[in-house]
Amino acid sequence: MQSLVRVGLVDEYRLVLNSVALGAGFPLFKDLPAPITLDLIQATTYANGAALHVHRPATGRSATPSPRS
């Protein structure tokens, strides 16, 4: 997946979140050439505590926040 992200071929991210604390894990977005700004399209929570978040890459906005005056 990481190589597809790097060349801009991913149009939607579906992330299932489970509240678990681990000491290690696989980095999902390792070695990106630049930050990606994502828009949250949908969020669904389930009775077991899991959550599904659907994101799409934002258009026309920078991933780097502007400095505050």
LINGIVEN-V581372 format. One record per residue. N is the residue number from 1. PSI is psi in whole degrees, -180 to 180 (* if undefined). Layout:
N&PSI  N&PSI
This chain:
1&-36  2&-37  3&-33  4&-38  5&-44  6&-33  7&9  8&27  9&5  10&122  11&-7  12&141  13&128  14&109  15&126  16&122  17&129  18&130  19&91  20&135  21&122  22&153  23&-13  24&169  25&177  26&123  27&120  28&-38  29&51  30&144  31&35  32&143  33&-26  34&158  35&150  36&125  37&128  38&143  39&133  40&119  41&-37  42&144  43&126  44&132  45&152  46&161  47&-28  48&2  49&-10  50&154  51&139  52&123  53&129  54&124  55&150  56&148  57&134  58&150  59&134  60&9  61&145  62&148  63&-17  64&120  65&148  66&144  67&142  68&145  69&*
